[in-house]
């Protein structure tokens, strides 16, 4: 039976719950999703814990979930623009605040992809607000505290497998480098923005060397999966295009859902993930 630690992505703040309660709630959701996937492939799931860190990304005076594009600060807007450039979204002719430019380009993107505009705006604002808060912090210690909490969970649970989704894959990658004594047989990254130029890749700790990142030293195997429509998992070449030591990269080949292309539950419910949780090779 496998012991698993999950690391969540963006938009997972649980108001009114302690960090322990939130982690338990997320672990239940993840386990149910994995059970759905096990119906189409052999999975060996014994115990699952989730490293919860969303509370550490809350900025004083910000309500987070009620905010949208108009509430992004200039640094967060710049991250969104970097991301849109990587998606080759036309620049358009909007003038004025960056918010207007971003909204115009998102309109083009949602129409082209058949996505809902309000949900896409919420997702984009949440994603890049939390990415910026993690990378830059609001008090100088956010990044350290998030990595420390992930490392603490991994050290306590001693998992065979770590499954890290979205921003969680960035924080997990950095945590496993910052705490190299941690040993993980298999790291699975889902919908990961690790290779996203400028916004993420060029800001990683440790910094990539000669344009290449490396598999964390305590990780035995690394598998990356991404839905072909996942707007976070870019560029199209996947994590393998920018990192050495990726044993298997299935970016753009694991369809999970027509519209909910980035939701972790849909990733976890795939037969691909279930198959990875079978017996590990000796």
MIVO-385698 format. One record per residue: residue in three letters; x, y, z of N, C-alpha, C, O, CB in turn. Coordinates in steps of 0.1 Angstrom, whole numbers, padded with zeros to 4 digits, always signed. Atoms other than C-alpha are relative to their C-alpha. Last residue first. Glycine has a CB too. Example, Ala and Ser with C-alpha at 12.3 -4.5 7.8 and 13.67 -1.06 7.14 Angstrom:
! residues 2
SER-0009-0011+0000+0137-0011+0071-0008+0011+0008-0003+0022+0009+0004+0005-0014;ALA+0009-0012+0000+0123-0045+0078+0009+0012+0000+0019+0012+0007-0010+0000+0012;
END
This chain:
! residues 282
UNK-0011+0001-0010+0125-0021-0077+0012+0008-0004+0022+0008+0002+0004-0015+0002;UNK-0011+0009+0003+0097-0008-0098+0011+0000+0010+0014+0010+0016+0006+0004-0014;UNK-0011-0007+0006+0068+0009-0080+0011-0010-0004+0013-0020+0003+0006+0010+0010;UNK-0013+0003-0006+0037-0011-0075+0011+0007-0007+0012+0007-0019+0002-0015+0000;UNK-0002+0014-0001+0006+0007-0088+0014-0003+0006+0021+0007+0009-0002-0007-0014;UNK+0000+0004-0015+0001+0043-0080+0000-0015+0002-0001-0019+0013-0012+0006+0006;UNK-0013-0004-0006+0011+0054-0115+0001-0005+0014+0012-0006+0020+0002+0014-0002;UNK-0010+0009+0004-0018+0034-0129+0014+0003+0006+0021-0006+0008+0001+0000-0015;UNK+0003+0013-0007-0043+0054-0109+0011-0010-0003+0016-0017+0005-0013-0005-0003;UNK-0005-0002-0014-0027+0086-0122-0002-0013+0008+0007-0017+0015-0008+0012+0007;UNK-0014-0003+0000-0032+0075-0158+0006+0001+0014+0016-0005+0017+0003+0012-0009;UNK-0007+0013-0001-0066+0060-0151+0015+0002+0000+0022-0007+0005-0005-0009-0011;UNK-0004+0006+0013-0078+0096-0145+0007-0014+0003+0013-0016+0013+0010+0009-0007;UNK+0009+0011+0004-0096+0105-0113+0003-0007-0013-0004-0016-0017-0014+0006-0001;UNK-0001+0012-0009-0067+0124-0098-0009-0011-0004-0005-0023-0001-0003+0004+0014;UNK-0013+0006+0002-0066+0148-0128+0001-0013+0008+0005-0024+0003+0012+0009+0004;UNK+0001+0007+0013-0103+0155-0126+0013-0007-0004+0013-0017-0010-0004+0010-0010;UNK+0008+0012-0002-0100+0161-0088-0001-0007-0014-0001-0019-0014-0014+0004+0005;UNK-0008+0012-0004-0071+0185-0095-0008-0012+0001-0003-0023-0002+0006+0003+0014;UNK+0005+0005-0013-0092+0209-0115+0008-0012+0004+0008-0022-0004-0015-0002+0000;UNK-0011-0002-0010-0071+0223-0144-0004-0005+0014+0004-0005+0023+0004+0015+0001;UNK-0013+0006+0005-0090+0213-0176+0011+0001+0011+0021-0005+0009+0004+0008-0012;UNK-0007-0001-0013-0125+0218-0161+0014-0006-0002+0017-0016+0004-0007-0007+0011;UNK-0001-0014-0005-0139+0225-0195+0008+0002+0012+0016+0011+0013-0014+0005+0002;UNK+0002-0010+0011-0136+0194-0217+0002+0014+0005+0009+0022-0001-0013-0002-0007;UNK+0014-0006+0000-0122+0173-0189-0001+0010-0011+0009+0017-0013-0004+0006+0014;UNK+0007+0003-0013-0091+0151-0181-0015+0005+0000-0023-0001+0006+0007+0007+0011;UNK+0012-0007-0001-0073+0147-0214-0008-0003+0013-0010-0015+0015-0009-0002-0012;UNK+0008+0006-0011-0038+0133-0207-0013+0008+0001-0014+0017+0010+0007-0001+0013;UNK+0005+0013+0004-0017+0139-0238-0009-0007+0010-0013-0019+0008+0012-0010-0003;UNK+0008-0001+0012-0008+0176-0237-0005-0014-0005-0010-0014-0016+0009+0006-0011;UNK+0007-0013+0002+0020+0171-0212-0007-0001-0013-0002-0004-0024+0011+0011+0000;UNK+0011+0002+0008+0028+0134-0206-0008+0013-0002-0021+0013+0000-0009-0011+0005;UNK+0007-0012+0002+0063+0137-0193-0012-0002-0010-0009-0005-0021+0009+0012-0004;UNK+0011+0001+0009+0080+0106-0179-0007+0013+0000-0011+0018+0010-0009-0012+0004;UNK+0000+0014+0006+0114+0102-0162-0011-0002-0010-0010-0010-0019-0002-0010+0011;UNK+0014+0003+0001+0119+0140-0156-0001-0014-0007+0003-0015-0019-0008+0011-0008;UNK+0004+0009-0010+0156+0142-0146-0015-0003+0001-0020-0010+0010+0004+0005+0013;UNK-0006+0013+0001+0165+0173-0165-0005-0009+0012-0008-0004+0022+0016+0001+0001;UNK-0006+0006-0012+0141+0202-0166+0006-0014-0003+0001-0021-0011-0011-0002+0011;UNK-0008-0009-0008+0131+0227-0192+0007-0006+0011+0015+0001+0018-0009+0011+0004;UNK-0007-0009+0009+0115+0207-0221+0010+0009+0008+0019+0014+0002-0009+0008-0008;UNK-0012+0007+0005+0106+0179-0196+0009+0009-0009+0021+0007-0010-0004-0012-0008;UNK-0010-0002-0009+0082+0203-0179+0013-0006-0005+0024-0001-0002-0003-0006+0014;UNK+0001+0006-0013+0060+0204-0209+0012+0003+0009+0021+0010+0005-0002-0015-0001;UNK-0010+0011-0001+0068+0211-0245+0000-0007+0013+0007-0017+0015+0014+0006-0003;UNK+0005+0013+0004+0035+0230-0248+0010-0011+0002+0006-0023+0003-0004+0001-0014;UNK+0003+0002+0014+0048+0259-0227-0004-0014-0004-0003-0023+0004+0012+0005-0007;UNK-0006-0004+0013+0027+0258-0206+0015+0003+0004+0018+0006+0015-0007+0013-0006;UNK-0011+0009+0003+0008+0239-0179+0006+0004-0014+0004-0004-0024-0004-0015+0000;UNK-0011-0002-0010-0014+0267-0166+0013-0007-0004+0024-0003-0002-0004-0004+0014;UNK-0006-0013+0003-0038+0269-0196+0011+0003+0010+0019+0013+0007-0010+0011+0001;UNK-0003-0007-0012-0046+0232-0194+0008+0013-0002+0020+0013-0007+0009-0009+0010;UNK+0006-0013-0001-0061+0223-0227+0003+0008+0013-0002+0019+0015-0015-0001-0001;UNK-0003-0008+0011-0038+0194-0235-0006+0014+0000-0001+0023-0007-0004-0007-0013;UNK+0011+0000+0010-0042+0181-0200+0004+0009-0012+0010+0019-0009-0014+0005+0006;UNK+0007-0012+0002-0009+0178-0181-0011-0002-0011-0008-0009-0021+0009+0011-0004;UNK+0012+0002+0008+0010+0150-0165-0007+0014-0002-0007+0022+0008-0009-0010+0007;UNK+0008-0012+0002+0046+0151-0151-0012-0003-0010-0010-0009-0020+0009+0011-0006;UNK+0009+0001+0011+0064+0120-0137-0009+0013+0000-0014+0017+0010-0009-0012+0001;UNK+0008-0012+0001+0095+0122-0115-0008-0002-0013-0003-0004-0024+0009+0013-0001;UNK+0006-0001+0013+0114+0092-0101-0010+0012-0001-0015+0016+0009-0008-0013-0003;UNK-0004+0012+0008+0138+0088-0073-0005+0001-0014+0002-0002-0023-0004-0013+0007;UNK+0011+0006+0008+0134+0122-0057+0005-0011-0009+0015-0008-0017-0008+0011-0009;UNK+0006+0011-0008+0158+0132-0029-0011-0008-0008-0017-0017-0002-0005+0005+0012;UNK-0010+0011-0003+0181+0153-0052-0007-0012+0007-0002-0023+0006+0011+0005+0008;UNK-0005-0001-0014+0153+0174-0067+0008-0012+0004+0005-0023+0000-0012+0003+0010;UNK+0009+0008-0009+0151+0169-0105+0006+0002+0014+0018+0001+0016+0000-0015-0004;UNK-0005+0013-0003+0171+0197-0122-0010-0007+0009-0017-0001+0017+0014-0001+0006;UNK+0002+0004-0014+0162+0229-0140+0004-0014+0002+0007-0021-0008-0014+0003+0005;UNK+0005+0013-0003+0178+0239-0173-0002-0001+0016+0007+0003+0023+0009-0011-0005;UNK+0014+0002+0005+0184+0273-0189-0006-0013+0003-0016-0017-0003+0000+0001-0015;UNK+0000+0001+0015+0221+0272-0184-0013-0003-0006-0014-0011-0015+0011-0010-0004;UNK-0013-0002+0005+0215+0266-0147+0001-0003-0015-0003-0013-0019+0010-0009+0008;UNK-0005+0009+0011+0180+0270-0134+0014+0004-0004+0018+0016-0004-0010+0000-0012;UNK+0002-0005+0014+0177+0292-0102+0005-0011-0010+0015-0018-0007+0008+0013-0002;UNK-0011-0007+0005+0174+0272-0069-0002+0004-0015-0011-0001-0022+0013-0009+0000;UNK-0012+0002-0010+0150+0286-0061+0001-0015+0001-0008-0022+0006-0003+0007+0013;UNK-0001+0012-0009+0128+0294-0091+0012+0001+0009+0022+0007+0006+0000-0013-0008;UNK+0000-0005-0014+0123+0329-0105+0001-0011+0010+0000-0009+0022-0013+0007+0003;UNK-0012-0008-0003+0132+0322-0141+0000+0006+0014+0010+0013+0017+0000+0012-0010;UNK-0013+0007+0002+0108+0293-0143+0012+0008+0003+0021+0003+0010+0001-0004-0015;UNK-0003+0010-0010+0078+0311-0127+0014-0005-0002+0023-0004+0007-0010-0012-0001;UNK+0009-0001-0012+0065+0343-0144+0005-0010+0011+0003-0007+0022-0014-0003-0004;UNK+0002-0013-0006+0095+0347-0168-0008-0001+0013-0003+0003+0024-0006+0010-0009;UNK-0011-0010+0000+0091+0314-0186-0004+0013+0007-0016+0017+0007+0004+0003-0015;UNK+0005-0013+0005+0064+0289-0175+0011+0011+0001+0015+0015+0011-0012+0004+0008;UNK-0007-0004+0012+0083+0256-0170-0004+0014-0006+0001+0018-0016-0001-0010-0011;UNK-0015-0001-0003+0072+0250-0134+0008+0006-0012+0017+0013-0010+0005-0013+0004;UNK-0005-0012+0006+0035+0259-0143+0015+0001+0002+0021+0012-0001-0007+0012+0004;UNK-0011-0008-0007+0024+0223-0134+0004+0012-0009+0006+0011-0021+0012-0008+0002;UNK+0004-0013+0004-0010+0208-0144+0010+0010+0005+0007+0021+0010-0013+0004+0005;UNK+0012+0000+0008-0001+0177-0123-0003+0015-0004-0003+0023+0005-0012-0006+0007;UNK+0005-0014+0001+0033+0169-0109-0011+0000-0010-0010-0006-0021+0012+0009-0004;UNK+0009-0002+0011+0039+0133-0097-0004+0015+0000-0010+0019+0010-0012-0009+0001;UNK+0006-0013+0000+0070+0127-0075-0009+0001-0013-0004-0001-0024+0010+0012+0000;UNK+0007-0005+0012+0078+0091-0069-0006+0014+0002-0014+0015+0011-0010-0010-0005;UNK-0002+0009+0011+0102+0074-0045-0006+0005-0013+0001+0004-0023-0007-0013+0004;UNK+0013+0004+0006+0105+0104-0022+0002-0009-0012+0010-0006-0021-0008+0013-0005;UNK-0001+0010+0010+0134+0111+0002-0015-0004-0005-0023-0007+0003+0007-0013+0005;UNK+0013+0006+0003+0136+0143+0022+0001-0010-0012+0007-0006-0022-0011+0010-0002;UNK+0000+0012-0008+0173+0150+0032-0013-0008-0002-0014-0020+0001+0002+0002+0015;UNK-0005+0011+0008+0174+0176+0004+0000-0014+0007+0002-0024+0001+0013+0003-0006;UNK-0002+0010-0010+0153+0201+0023+0004-0013-0006-0004-0023-0007-0014-0002+0009;UNK-0004-0007-0012+0155+0233+0002+0003-0010+0012+0010-0007+0021-0011+0009+0005;UNK-0014-0005+0002+0155+0212-0030+0005+0007+0013+0017+0005+0017+0001+0011-0011;UNK-0009+0012+0000+0125+0192-0019+0014+0004-0003+0023-0004+0000-0006-0009-0011;UNK-0002+0006-0013+0108+0224-0008+0009-0012+0000+0017-0013+0009-0014-0004+0005;UNK-0009-0008-0008+0115+0242-0041+0002-0006+0014+0013-0006+0019-0005+0014+0001;UNK-0013+0001+0007+0099+0214-0062+0010+0007+0009+0021+0002+0011-0001+0006-0014;UNK-0005+0013-0003+0070+0212-0037+0014-0001-0006+0023-0006+0001-0009-0011-0005;UNK-0004+0000-0014+0063+0250-0039+0007-0013+0004+0016-0014+0012-0012+0003+0009;UNK-0011-0009-0001+0063+0248-0077+0006+0000+0014+0018-0001+0016-0004+0015-0004;UNK-0012+0007+0006+0042+0217-0078+0012+0009+0000+0023+0004+0002-0003-0004-0015;UNK-0006+0009-0009+0018+0233-0054+0012-0008-0005+0021-0012+0002-0011-0010+0005;UNK-0010-0007-0008+0013+0261-0078+0006-0009+0010+0018-0007+0014-0007+0012+0007;UNK+0000-0014+0002-0005+0236-0100+0011+0007+0007+0023+0003+0007-0013+0006+0003;UNK+0008-0006+0011-0008+0202-0084+0002+0015-0001+0004+0022+0009-0015-0003+0003;UNK+0000-0014-0002+0017+0181-0064-0007+0007-0012-0003+0004-0024+0014+0006+0002;UNK+0007-0005+0012+0014+0144-0059-0002+0015+0002-0008+0019+0012-0014-0008-0001;UNK+0005-0013-0003+0041+0130-0035-0007+0005-0013-0001+0004-0024+0011+0010+0003;UNK+0004-0008+0011+0045+0092-0035-0004+0014+0004-0011+0016+0014-0011-0006-0009;UNK-0006+0006+0012+0062+0068-0012-0002+0009-0012+0007+0010-0021-0006-0014-0003;UNK+0008+0006+0011+0053+0090+0017+0009-0007-0010+0021-0004-0012-0008+0011-0007;UNK-0009+0009+0007+0073+0096+0049-0006-0007-0012-0007-0019-0012+0006-0010+0010;UNK+0007+0011+0006+0043+0111+0067+0009-0010-0007+0005-0022-0009-0010+0005-0010;UNK+0008+0007-0010+0061+0133+0092-0007-0012-0006-0008-0023+0000-0011+0010+0005;UNK-0008+0007-0010+0089+0143+0069-0008-0008+0010-0004-0019+0014+0008+0011+0008;UNK-0007+0011+0006+0066+0150+0040+0008-0008+0010+0009-0020+0010+0009+0005-0012;UNK+0009+0010+0003+0043+0171+0061+0006-0012-0006+0003-0024-0002-0011+0005-0009;UNK+0005+0006-0013+0071+0191+0076-0009-0011-0002-0008-0022+0004-0006+0011+0009;UNK-0011+0009-0004+0086+0196+0041-0004-0007+0013-0001-0018+0015+0013+0008+0002;UNK+0000+0012+0009+0053+0210+0029+0011-0010+0005+0008-0022+0006+0003+0004-0015;UNK+0012+0008-0003+0050+0233+0059+0000-0013-0009-0004-0023-0004-0012+0008-0002;UNK-0002+0007-0013+0086+0245+0055-0012-0009+0003-0010-0020+0009+0003+0010+0011;UNK-0009+0011+0002+0081+0253+0018+0002-0008+0013+0003-0021+0013+0013+0004-0005;UNK+0007+0010+0008+0051+0274+0026+0008-0012-0002+0004-0024+0000-0005+0006-0013;UNK+0010+0007-0009+0069+0291+0055-0008-0010-0008-0011-0021-0003-0009+0011+0006;UNK-0007+0009-0009+0100+0299+0033-0010-0007+0008-0009-0019+0010+0009+0009+0010;UNK-0006+0012+0007+0079+0313+0005+0006-0010+0009+0005-0022+0008+0010+0006-0011;UNK+0011+0009+0005+0058+0335+0028+0006-0013-0007+0002-0024-0004-0009+0007-0009;UNK-0002+0014-0005+0088+0349+0048-0010-0010-0006-0009-0022-0003-0001+0000+0015;UNK-0014+0005+0002+0094+0384+0033+0002-0015+0004+0013-0020+0003+0009+0008+0008;UNK-0008-0003-0013+0062+0399+0047+0014-0005-0001+0021-0005+0010-0008-0005+0012;UNK+0004-0013-0005+0040+0401+0016+0007+0004+0013+0006+0016+0017-0015+0001+0002;UNK+0004-0002-0014+0055+0373-0003-0005+0014+0003-0002+0023-0005+0011-0004+0009;UNK-0005-0013-0005+0074+0375-0036-0003+0002+0015+0004+0009+0022-0005+0012-0008;UNK-0013-0003+0004+0072+0340-0050+0006+0012+0006+0018+0013+0009+0000+0002-0015;UNK-0009+0010-0003+0042+0328-0030+0015+0004-0003+0024+0003+0005-0003-0014-0007;UNK-0001+0000-0014+0023+0360-0031+0010-0010+0004+0018-0008+0013-0013-0002+0007;UNK-0008-0011-0004+0030+0363-0068+0002+0000+0015+0013+0003+0020-0007+0013-0005;UNK-0013+0002+0005+0017+0328-0075+0009+0011+0005+0021+0009+0009+0001-0001-0016;UNK-0006+0010-0009-0013+0334-0053+0014-0003-0004+0023-0005+0004-0008-0012+0001;UNK-0001-0006-0013-0023+0366-0071+0008-0009+0010+0016-0005+0017-0014+0004+0006;UNK-0012-0009+0000-0015+0350-0104+0002+0008+0013+0013+0012+0016+0000+0009-0012;UNK-0013+0007+0003-0038+0320-0099+0012+0010+0002+0021+0006+0009+0000-0005-0014;UNK-0004+0008-0011-0066+0339-0082+0013-0006-0002+0022-0006+0007-0011-0011+0003;UNK-0003-0009-0011-0068+0366-0109+0005-0008+0013+0014-0004+0019-0012+0009+0003;UNK-0013-0006+0003-0066+0339-0136+0004+0010+0011+0016+0010+0015-0002+0008-0013;UNK-0011+0010-0001-0093+0317-0120+0014+0007-0003+0023+0005+0004-0002-0011-0011;UNK-0002+0003-0014-0117+0346-0113+0013-0009+0001+0021-0007+0009-0012-0008+0006;UNK-0005-0012-0006-0113+0359-0149+0003-0003+0015+0014+0001+0020-0010+0012-0001;UNK-0014-0001+0004-0118+0324-0163+0007+0012+0007+0018+0011+0011+0001+0002-0015;UNK-0008+0010-0007-0149+0319-0142+0015+0001-0004+0024-0001+0004-0005-0015-0003;UNK-0001-0003-0015-0164+0352-0153+0009-0010+0007+0017-0006+0015-0014+0000+0006;UNK-0008-0012-0003-0155+0346-0190+0001+0003+0015+0012+0005+0020-0006+0012-0007;UNK+0008-0011-0006-0168+0311-0194+0008+0011+0004+0018+0009+0012-0008-0006+0011;UNK+0000+0000-0015-0146+0290-0217-0010+0011+0004-0013+0021-0003+0014+0003+0005;UNK+0013+0004-0004-0151+0281-0254-0002+0000+0015-0009-0009+0020-0004-0013-0006;UNK-0001+0013-0007-0113+0281-0261-0014-0005+0005-0016-0016+0010+0009+0001+0013;UNK-0007+0010+0008-0114+0308-0287+0000-0014+0006-0001-0024-0001+0015+0004-0002;UNK+0008+0003+0012-0140+0328-0270+0006-0011-0008-0001-0019-0014-0002+0013-0008;UNK+0012+0008-0004-0123+0325-0236-0008-0003-0012-0014-0014-0013-0008+0008+0010;UNK-0004+0014-0004-0089+0335-0251-0012-0008+0003-0014-0019-0001+0009+0001+0011;UNK-0004+0007+0012-0102+0366-0270+0002-0015+0003-0002-0024-0004+0012+0006-0006;UNK+0012+0001+0008-0120+0378-0239+0003-0008-0012-0005-0017-0016-0007+0013-0003;UNK+0007+0012-0006-0089+0371-0219-0013-0002-0007-0017-0014-0009-0003+0003+0015;UNK-0007+0012+0004-0070+0395-0242-0007-0013+0005-0007-0023-0002+0015+0000+0004;UNK+0002+0001+0014-0095+0423-0237+0006-0013-0005+0000-0020-0013+0006+0012-0007;UNK+0014+0004+0002-0095+0417-0199-0003-0002-0015-0010-0011-0019-0010+0010+0006;UNK+0001+0014-0004-0057+0418-0198-0014-0005-0003-0016-0016-0008+0003-0001+0015;UNK-0007+0008+0010-0055+0451-0218-0002-0015+0003-0005-0023-0006+0015+0003+0000;UNK+0008+0000+0012-0082+0467-0196+0006-0009-0011-0001-0016-0018-0001+0014-0005;UNK+0011+0009-0002-0064+0455-0164-0009+0000-0013-0014-0011-0017-0009+0006+0011;UNK-0003+0013+0004-0032+0470-0177-0012-0009+0001-0013-0019-0006+0012-0006+0008;UNK-0005+0009-0010-0047+0504-0173+0003-0014-0006-0004-0018-0015-0010-0001+0011;UNK+0003-0003-0014-0051+0526-0204+0006-0010+0010+0017-0015+0007-0015+0000+0002;UNK-0009-0010-0006-0052+0514-0239-0004+0002+0014-0015-0003+0019+0000+0013-0008;UNK+0005-0007-0013-0067+0484-0256+0010+0009+0005+0022+0006+0005-0004-0011+0010;UNK-0002-0014+0001-0055+0477-0292-0004+0007+0013-0005+0020+0013-0007+0006-0012;UNK+0011-0009+0001-0051+0440-0294+0004+0014+0000+0015+0018-0002-0009-0003+0012;UNK-0002-0012-0009-0020+0421-0282-0012+0009+0000-0015+0016+0010+0012+0007-0003;UNK-0002-0013+0007-0031+0388-0298+0001+0012+0010-0007+0012+0019-0010+0002-0011;UNK+0012-0007+0001-0028+0358-0274+0003+0013-0007+0012+0020-0003-0007+0002+0014;UNK+0001-0006+0013+0003+0338-0281-0013+0007-0002-0019+0006-0013+0002-0010-0011;UNK+0011+0006+0007-0002+0316-0250-0002+0006-0014-0012+0002-0021-0013+0002+0008;UNK-0004+0014+0002+0033+0326-0238-0011-0008-0007-0009-0017-0015+0004-0007+0012;UNK-0009+0000+0011+0023+0362-0242+0004-0014-0004+0006-0017-0016+0013+0009+0004;UNK+0007-0002+0013-0007+0356-0221+0009+0001-0012+0005-0004-0022-0009+0013+0001;UNK+0007+0013+0003+0015+0342-0193-0008+0001-0013-0007-0008-0021-0010-0003+0012;UNK-0010+0010+0004+0038+0372-0193-0007-0013-0004-0003-0018-0015+0010-0002+0012;UNK-0004-0003+0013+0007+0395-0192+0011-0009-0006+0011-0013-0017+0005+0015+0000;UNK+0011+0004+0009-0007+0377-0162+0004+0003-0014+0002-0005-0023-0013+0007+0003;UNK-0001+0014+0001+0027+0380-0144-0011-0005-0010-0008-0014-0018-0002-0007+0014;UNK-0011+0003+0009+0027+0417-0152+0002-0015-0001+0005-0020-0012+0014+0006+0006;UNK+0004-0002+0014-0007+0421-0137+0011-0003-0010+0008-0009-0020-0004+0015-0002;UNK+0009+0012+0004+0005+0405-0105-0005+0002-0014-0005-0008-0021-0012+0000+0010;UNK-0009+0012+0002+0034+0430-0103-0008-0012-0004-0004-0020-0012+0007-0002+0013;UNK-0008+0000+0013+0010+0459-0110+0009-0012-0002+0010-0017-0013+0009+0013+0000;UNK-0010-0011-0001-0015+0450-0082+0009-0001-0013+0008-0011-0020+0009-0001+0013;UNK-0014+0004+0002-0045+0429-0091+0009+0012+0002+0006+0023-0003+0002-0008-0013;UNK-0007-0001-0013-0078+0441-0076+0014-0005-0001+0021-0005+0009-0008-0008+0010;UNK-0001-0015-0004-0095+0450-0110+0008+0001+0013+0013+0012+0016-0013+0006+0002;UNK-0011-0006+0007-0088+0414-0122+0002+0014+0005+0014+0019+0005-0003+0000-0015;UNK-0001+0004+0013-0110+0398-0095+0012+0008-0007+0021+0012+0000-0012+0003-0008;UNK-0007-0010+0008-0115+0398-0058+0002-0005-0014+0002-0017-0017+0014+0003+0006;UNK+0009-0009+0006-0141+0380-0038+0006+0010-0010+0000+0019-0015-0007+0009+0011;UNK+0011+0007+0009-0121+0349-0031-0009+0010-0006-0015+0006-0016-0007-0009+0009;UNK-0004+0011+0009-0090+0369-0019-0011-0005-0009-0012-0002-0021+0005-0012+0008;UNK+0010+0010-0002-0105+0390+0009+0002-0012-0009-0004-0022-0008-0013+0005-0001;UNK+0005+0005+0013-0074+0412+0012-0010-0012+0003-0007-0020+0012+0011-0005-0009;UNK+0008-0010+0007-0067+0433+0043-0005-0004-0014-0013+0004-0020+0008+0012-0002;UNK+0009-0008-0009-0039+0411+0055-0007+0011-0008-0001+0018-0016+0008+0007+0011;UNK-0006-0013-0003-0026+0389+0027-0009+0008+0009-0021+0009+0006+0003+0008-0013;UNK+0010-0011-0002-0036+0353+0027+0007+0013+0004+0014+0013+0014-0010-0004+0011;UNK+0000-0009+0011-0009+0331+0012-0010+0011+0002-0012+0020-0007-0004-0008-0013;UNK-0013-0007+0000-0001+0312+0044+0001+0011-0011+0009+0019-0011+0012-0009+0000;UNK+0001-0010-0010-0037+0301+0047+0012+0009+0001+0011+0020+0005-0003-0007+0013;UNK+0008-0012+0005-0034+0283+0014-0001+0011+0010-0002+0023+0006-0013-0004-0005;UNK-0008-0012-0002-0006+0260+0028-0008+0013-0004-0002+0024-0003+0013-0001-0008;UNK+0008-0012+0002-0022+0226+0033+0008+0013+0003+0014+0014+0013-0013+0000+0008;UNK-0007-0011-0006+0000+0195+0029-0008+0013-0004-0008+0017-0016+0015+0001-0005;UNK-0002-0012+0009-0025+0168+0021+0007+0011+0008+0004+0014+0019-0014+0006-0005;UNK+0000-0012-0008-0024+0133+0036+0002+0012-0010+0009+0010-0020+0010+0000+0012;UNK-0002-0012+0007-0032+0100+0019-0002+0012+0009-0012+0013+0016-0010+0001-0012;UNK+0002-0012-0009-0029+0065+0032+0003+0012-0008+0013+0013-0015+0008-0002+0013;UNK+0001+0004-0014-0030+0031+0015-0004+0011+0009-0013+0010+0017+0012-0007+0005;UNK+0000-0011-0009-0035+0037-0022-0003-0004+0014-0014-0010+0017-0011+0011-0004;UNK-0004+0006-0013-0026+0009-0045+0002+0012+0009+0013+0016+0012+0014-0008-0002;UNK-0007-0010-0009-0043+0017-0078+0003-0006+0014-0005-0015+0018-0008+0013+0001;UNK-0003+0005-0013-0052-0007-0106+0008+0010+0008+0019+0015+0004+0009-0013-0001;UNK-0014+0005-0001-0069+0010-0134+0003-0004+0014-0004-0001+0023+0010+0011-0005;UNK-0005+0004+0013-0104+0019-0145+0014-0004-0001+0019-0007-0012-0002+0012-0009;UNK+0010+0008+0006-0123+0020-0112+0004-0004-0014-0001-0014-0019-0013+0007+0000;UNK-0003+0015-0003-0091+0032-0095-0010-0009-0006-0008-0021-0007+0001-0002+0015;UNK-0010+0005+0010-0097+0066-0111+0003-0014+0001+0006-0021-0009+0012+0008+0001;UNK+0007+0000+0013-0129+0071-0091+0010-0005-0011+0006-0013-0019-0005+0014-0003;UNK+0008+0012+0000-0110+0061-0059-0008-0001-0013-0010-0012-0019-0010+0000+0012;UNK-0009+0011+0004-0084+0087-0067-0008-0013-0001-0005-0021-0009+0011-0001+0011;UNK-0004-0002+0014-0111+0114-0067+0009-0012-0005+0007-0018-0015+0007+0013-0003;UNK+0011+0003+0008-0125+0102-0034+0003+0000-0015-0002-0008-0023-0012+0009+0003;UNK+0002+0015+0000-0091+0102-0019-0012-0004-0008-0011-0015-0014-0001-0004+0015;UNK-0010+0006+0009-0084+0138-0031-0002-0015+0000-0001-0022-0010+0014+0003+0005;UNK+0004-0003+0014-0117+0151-0016+0010-0007-0009+0006-0013-0019+0000+0015-0003;UNK+0012+0008+0002-0110+0134+0018-0004+0001-0015-0008-0008-0022-0011+0004+0009;UNK-0005+0014+0001-0074+0148+0018-0012-0009-0003-0011-0019-0011+0007-0005+0013;UNK-0006+0002+0013-0088+0182+0011+0004-0014-0002+0002-0019-0013+0012+0010-0002;UNK+0011-0002+0009-0111+0181+0042+0005-0003-0014-0001-0010-0022-0006+0014+0001;UNK+0008+0013+0000-0082+0167+0063-0012+0001-0010-0015-0009-0016-0006-0001+0014;UNK-0008+0011+0006-0059+0195+0052-0008-0013+0000-0007-0020-0010+0013-0002+0008;UNK+0000-0002+0015-0085+0221+0059+0007-0011-0007+0003-0016-0017+0006+0014-0004;UNK+0013+0004+0005-0091+0207+0094+0000+0002-0015-0006-0007-0022-0010+0009+0006;UNK+0002+0014-0002-0054+0208+0102-0013-0005-0006-0014-0015-0013+0002-0004+0014;UNK-0008+0006+0010-0049+0243+0088-0002-0015+0000-0002-0021-0010+0015+0004+0002;UNK-0015+0000-0004-0078+0254+0110+0007-0006-0012+0001-0013-0020+0002-0007+0013;UNK-0007+0012-0004-0111+0260+0093+0014+0002+0004+0021+0011-0002-0001-0010-0012;UNK+0007+0006-0011-0133+0291+0091+0006-0013+0005+0002-0018+0015-0014-0002-0003;UNK+0003-0009-0011-0121+0301+0057-0008-0007+0011-0017-0015+0008-0008+0012-0005;UNK+0012+0005-0007-0108+0272+0036-0003+0009+0012+0002+0006+0023+0002-0015+0004;UNK+0001-0005-0013-0083+0285+0010-0013-0004+0006-0024-0003+0000+0001+0016+0000;UNK+0004+0011-0009-0080+0262-0020-0001+0005+0015-0002-0003+0024+0010-0011+0000;UNK+0014-0001-0003-0079+0287-0048-0005-0010+0010-0017-0014+0009-0007-0002-0013;UNK+0006-0013-0004-0045+0277-0061-0015-0001+0003-0021-0011+0000+0003+0010-0011;UNK-0004-0011+0008-0028+0242-0060-0007+0013+0005-0009+0015+0017-0004-0002-0015;UNK+0011-0006+0008-0028+0214-0035+0005+0012-0008+0016+0017-0006-0011+0005+0009;UNK-0002-0014-0002+0001+0193-0023-0009+0007-0009-0008+0006-0022+0015+0004-0002;UNK+0005-0008+0010-0008+0156-0018+0004+0015+0003+0003+0019+0015-0015-0001-0003;UNK+0002-0013-0004+0012+0132+0003-0004+0008-0012+0003+0008-0022+0013+0006+0007;UNK+0000-0012+0009+0008+0096-0004-0002+0013+0007-0009+0014+0017-0012-0002-0011;UNK+0002-0012-0008+0016+0064+0014+0002+0012-0009+0012+0013-0015+0009+0000+0013;UNK-0008-0012+0001+0013+0034-0009-0004+0011+0010-0016+0012+0013-0001+0006-0014;UNK+0008-0012+0000+0000+0000+0000+0009+0012+0000+0019+0013+0007-0009+0000+0012;
END
